[in-house]
Amino acid sequence: MQRVLVTFGKALLSQLHFRMLLLTVLPFIVSVALWGVLLWLGLQPMIDWLHAYFADNGGFRVAGEMLGWFGLGAINTVLVPLIAMWVLLPLMILTALMFVGVMAMPIIVRHVGTRHYPELEQRKGGSVLGSLWIATYSFLIFAFLWLATLPLSLFPPLTFVVQPALWGWLTYRVMAYDALSEHASAEEMKTLLRQHRWPLLAIGAIAGAMGAAPTLLWLGGALSVIFFPMLAAGAIWLYVLVFVFTGLWFEHYCLDALRQYRAAPASAPVLPPAPSMKDIN
């Protein structure tokens, strides 16, 4: 765990670099522009459809009874907009992850590699298609688990456990591959990801706790509905910032592990047994 803490400090210093701070701007602008258009065109129709569905199927009555058990009956008045926002949240995470992966991660790899690990040979064991494949199916699993655990978001203590766990797994799956794909060979990637699985999961879990912070913006009840456009923009920026920092942390850890892996002496060759006196005679 010492390497986890040391690389955390290195990632924090790298995040404060002017270039890395600027790196959050472009993915944020693109994400906000995309979601500004999508929310302008689709948010109200989505809310109207959900409202009609709840009204036709007695959803408000059932939800009101359940929320009343926990003293949260006032939420029933803004339940439909809250559900719409919570359903849209994973999609915002996906776009932030995609834009950071496409726009920021190559710059992160060059920045960390050239400044801190210039001696490492680039063996290019990964590929863009491999990164997209891992990101896509990992996010599909993440989105399913997000929706399955959505009711737990009504209870903040459980939210602070479930959300970091989901984020930790997602960031570990996506960021570890991207961090090694440029410098490690395919065999080195396989070996390092197996040897360092638990430290990488620990990094993912800590990053997951930080990644759950934007979720707190949605816990404001009616206020979160009223200020949704501003909260959405703030959440997207926080997601981008967390993803960039997480990318730096994984990059530092993985390249440091790769450097030590290559510097380790090779296993001693297995020598044939010494000939016995009988063989000599």
C-alpha positions, 0 to 999 in steps of 0.5 A: 500500500506504500506505492498506492500512497506515494503515487497518490501524492505524485498524482496530486502534484501532477493534477496541480500542473497548469496543463492538467488543470486545463485538461479538464476544460475541453471535456467539460465544455463538450459534455455540457454542450451535448447535455445542454442540447439533450436536456433542452430537447428531451428532459420535459418529454421524459418527465411527462412520460414518467408522470403519465406512467406513475399516474396510470399505474398508481405509482404515486400512491405506492411511492407515497406510502413507502416514503411515508414509512421513512418520513420522506413523504414530501419527496413524493411531490418531486419524485418524477423529476428526481427519478428522471435525473437519477436515470440520466446520471449514469449517462452523464458519467458515460459521456464524461468517461468517454470524453476524458478517455478520448481527449485527456488520457493520451495527454495524461500518458504522454505527460506522466511518461515523458516527465517521470518515466522517460526510460520506459520503452513503449511496447504498445500492448493495448489498442483503441479498440481494446480500450473502447471494448473494456469501457463499453461492457464495463459501463453496461455492467455498471449501469445495470448495477446502478439502476438495480441499486437506485432505490438505495439512494433514498437512504444516504448511508447506503449511498455512500457505500454502494456508489464508491464500490460501483465507481471503484470497479468501473475506474479500475477496469477502464483506467488500468488498461488505458494506463498500461496500453501505451508502454506495456506489452500485451503479456506485461499488461496481463501479468501486472494487472494480475499481480497488482489487482488488489492495489489497483482495486484500492485505488479504484475504491478511493477514487470511487469515494471521490467520484461519488461526491457529485451524487451529493448534488442530487440529494437536495430534494426539491432544490435539486429539481429547481437548480437542475441545469446548474447542478448538472453542469457542476456534476459534469465538471466534478466528474471530469476532474475526478476522472482526470485525477484518477487517470493520473493516479493509475498512470503513476502507479502502473508505470512505476509498477512496470518500471520495477517489473522490468528492472527485476532480475530474470529468473535464473535459468534451470541448469542440467544436473551435474554428471555423476561419477558413473556418467563420467566413467 
